[in-house]
């Protein structure tokens, strides 16, 4: 007998963080594969990664503003495949040694 699911996982469910970690792992694996396929030199010994995740927070890191812009758009597109969207009101951009603006896909 099938039962139709009417809502998502209950808030506070101990399974939720584990499911999110699995989803985030798959999503960033795909992002890394596509990004490094286009920019194989984006990861160097001095910058051995381009993302850091903790719970539902993510930091994107790049030494090149063009790479960061493309990485941000790739993250937005890949997340949208899973019906996940950035809360633009909570997103922060911290620039070091550059004045070049970075934009989200929607232009803000």
N, C-alpha and C positions, 0 to 999 in steps of 0.2 A: 504494500500500500504506500503510495507516494503522498507526502505532505508538502504543500506549497509553502515556501519560505516567504513570510510577509515582511520581515525586517532584517537588519544586519545583526552582527554579534552584539550581545548585551554589553553596555559600558561596564568596565570593571572586570570583565571576563579575563581570566588568566591566559586564555588561548590567543587573545587579540594581539599582544605584543609579539608573540612567536610568529603568528601569521604575517604580521607587518614586516618582521625581519626577513622572512622567507621572500616575500614580495619585493622588498627593497634590494635584497641580494640579487635576485633575478634581474630586476630592472637595471641596477648599476652594472651588472655583468654585461648586459646588452649595450648599455651606454659606453662602457669602456671599450668593448670590441669595436663599435662603430667609430668612436672618437679616435682611438689609436690607429685604426685602419686609415683614417684621413690624415692624422697628425702623429706619426710614429715617434717623433722626437719631442713630444709634449712632456713625456716623463724622462727626467734626467737624474743622474746621481744626486744633484743638489735639490731637486724637486721630484721625489720618487713616487708621487701620487698626485691626483687632482681633485679628490673628494674625501671628505671625512664625514661619517654619519654617526649620530648619537641619538637613539630613540627616533623621534620624527624630525630631528633637526639635521640639516645637511649644510656643509661648508664646501664651496667650490673654490679651488685655488689654481691660479695660473700666473706665469711670468709674462704672458703676452695677452693684451686686451682683446685681440681678435680671437684667440683661442678660447678665452673666457666667455666671450659673447656667443660663440658657436656652441660651447659646452652648455651654457645656460639654456639655449634654445633646444638643444638635444635633450636635456633633462626634462624640459617642459613638454616636448612632443612625446617622449617615451612614457612619462608619467600619465599623460592624457590617455594613452592606450589602456591604462588600468583604471581610468576614471578618477585619477588623482590630479589635483591642481594646486599650484602654489598659492598660498595666502599672501597676495602682494602687499597687503597692509602690514604684514609681519616680516617681510623680507628686508634685509639690510645689505647695503653695498659698502664695502670698506676698500678704498683705493689707496695704494701705496705707490709713490713715484710715478704717478700718471694722472692726467686730467681727462682722459678719454672716457666718455659716458658709455655705460652698459645699459642695454634696454631689454625688457622682457618681450616676449612674442607679441603681446597685445599693444606694444608701443610705449608702455609706461615705465 
